Amino acid sequence: MSLLEVITKASAAIPTLTDQEFNYPIVLNPDPIFANLKFETDDLKAENHVKKVTGWEISEIDLELIKLGQKFSKRLRKKLKDTNSFGKVAFLQMLTSYLENFGEKVGISLGLNKREKGYACMVVEKLGILMARDVKGLVLESCIVLEVWDVLGVLIVNGLVEHTCTSNLINKLINKCKSDLIVLCVKHLPDLQAYDLMCILKYFLLMSDDGYKSLISLREDWESQALLAIEKASGEGVSTKDRSLAKEAALLVMVAHDGFSVSELCLHYLFASFNLDEVIFSACVSKLNGEEINALIQYLGKWLKKYERFPQVGPCPKASSVLGLTVCDWIPTLETVVKCLGVVVDEHFSSLVLHSEFHELRSLEGVVSSLAAEARLCGALANLTETLRIEPQGMD
């Protein structure tokens, strides 16, 4: 009997699953179940080589948790059909009650004050990971429909947004001009698709007036980081061995902060994101119109001029953990800027050459030439250093 015949025969012998088994497909703790499984027969001469097992039984606690999630989902779906009688307060009460019950059943004590401001966010942060996939998707939808932005931010930061919901989430955030949450998506959501990144790029390049309203906190964060960088550079609260790092990081923060608008600060996150590579960026740039290309060239041009003026500036990967300067993780490198500008020229060469409105690119010619000359000099010095280093080894 062939392997295919064995599998086909075994599949035909399996009885139809009951409704109860269909209702509980997810096992939260499989260890006790596997321990109770036994072969239905020990007959080694049986014609069917695929042996069935018995003893499959879901534990009581797992059944209770699954039923709890099903009950919550069913009730929330029904409530969302009439948002006129179902608002933010009622939703937060439902959500926190569900998560509290879930936590109690698995033995997790929150130890939080229910009257404390932001209680719902703290509950979601601690227990949100326990939510099933369908429940997370429904909670995400509810946050958008009811505009519960603080809880939505917690979902994004804690990785509770399912990959299948990403595109829909970003599209709705753009439509609602929630720029701060879009930045959180760039920072915390892995594997963003090319279309999502293209939409985000177009949004930040030509941001509407409504888009700036939610960026007050982001501007304040950058200003507080800039002040912190100054304090660290002055030696306040910094050990002797980290003072050099503090000065380098302060210069990097200064370069990234000064002269950039708040929408351009948002672009920093996009261009420093691991989601954006040369291939994806090329696909994004190919969809930009003339006004967007011009805004992008101006942004990249600012970076080139900054790096020409401060050639000693470079990445400071340790600044975030050692000094608390988290923005240092989200500053585009010179290499990234040059590659991106090269992609723009490759994708829109004819338009850039033939249309006079792209004068910004022509003004960058001197900057690029200066950086290229410096790169050649650094390359020659690096080669010389390597040669000098190798020669003494050969003499030994």
Salt bridges, closest charged atoms under 4 A:
GLU47 OE2 - LYS9 NZ 3.11
GLU64 OE1 - LYS105 NZ 3.27
GLU100 OE1 - LYS114 NZ 3.70
GLU147 OE2 - LYS176 NZ 3.52
GLU162 OE1 - ARG133 NE 3.47
GLU162 OE2 - LYS136 NZ 2.82
ASP210 OD1 - LYS213 NZ 3.19
ASP258 OD1 - HIS257 ND1 3.01
GLU264 OE1 - LYS302 NZ 2.77
GLU292 OE1 - LYS202 NZ 2.85
GLU335 OE2 - LYS339 NZ 3.18
GLU360 OE2 - LYS305 NZ 3.69
GLU386 OE2 - ARG389 NH2 2.63
